[in-house]
């Protein structure tokens, strides 16, 4: 496998600001080829200084974002749905500025928004309409691919499996819509890692997070990375493979992700040891 391995800014900070620019060079020095900027608020993200530091350091980037209750595409409130589109367009602007080819994450519904019911056709239509506007904007302004991340049932009721994410992309109907897979969520929701990759195929698989089943050090748990990497190679996936986890000291993130114990001494240790493990596995594929 020749995919580039990356690391998420969440390893070090839960709300990336101009005080966190050091992370960019740190990621490169640790051996990562890509940094994923987790954009918690597109309206406060320090785009210009990040762009300058990326150019100075010389490392590729991608972006992910998570929408909120105030920017929720499946809210019954039309004003909130309108704000969702505004937030997505701003995130696309950031990607264009940073030359990020990808906007992944929970960008189709508010992260953590649960109705305690299966998704409805009305919610599906609202999300499709919001995403069509965002995807059209992305096509008009650049070449960003919007990748929808299917996540586990405890964090959304909307997109949990690859099959549904592909169906969503098809209903949006633009050629810049793809799927974002994450092994942590796949381990709970998919029946088979290979089948999930094949459902997406090269046409729809746009981004991958390589996380362990317990969000610990990748390569030390239950995720069948050899099978997963083989499936990725077989469909010709050539995008980045990025480690994402969080420090339990991050109160909001740890609470949202239900991380109650340390999975490594530091997020950085988790990323560095995970990279070594994944490189060893990828070298056998």
C-alpha positions, 0 to 999 in steps of 0.5 A: 500500500502506498497511501499517505498516513495522517493524524487528526488535530483532535489528538492535541486540541479540541478547538484548533486556534492560532495557538495550535499552529505548532501542531502542524510541524509536530505532525510532520516531525512525527512521520505523518504525511497528512494533517486532518484539521477538525474544524469545530467552528468554521467561523472562528477557524484561523484559516490564513495563518494555518495556510501560511504554516502549511506552506512553510512546513510542507505537509498535506491537509484534509478537513473534517467538521461536525455540525451542531444543534444550531447548524443541523440539516435535519432540524424541523426548524428551517432557519437552523437548516439554513444556518447549516448550509451557511456553515457548510459553505464556510467549511468549503471556503476553508478547504479551498483556501488550504487546498484540502481536497476533502471535507469529511465528518458529520456534515449531514446532521448535528453530531449527537442529535438523536430523536430516539426514532429511526430517521424519517423520509422528511429528515432524509429530504431535508438533509439532501436539500441542504447538502445539494446546496453545499455540494453545488457551492463546492463545485462552483468554487473549487474541487472539494469532495464532501465526504459523509461519515457514517458513525455509530448509533449512539452518535446519530440515527441518520447514517450508520453504515456505508450502504446508507451513506452511498445511497445518500450520496446518490440522492444528492446527485452531484459527482463531488459526494463521497463516503467517509469510513471510520473503523471505530464506527464500522466495528460497531455497525458493519457486518463485514469490513470488506463488504462495507468497502466494496459497497462504496467502491472506488467511485464513492469511498473518499476518506478513511479514519483508521481508528481502533475499536476502543479508540485506543492505539490502532493495531492493538485491538479488534479491528481487522486492519489487514483485511481492511487494508486489503479491501482498500487496495483491491478497490484502488482507494488511494486517499489518506489513512488518518488516525483520530482520537481524543485526550480524556482531558478534553471535557466536551469531546471526551463526553461526547465520545464517552471516553472515560479512561486513558487509552494511552499516556497522551494522544501523541503517544497513541498516534505515534505507536498507532502509526508504527503498527499500521505501517507494519501492517500496510507493508504486508499488503 
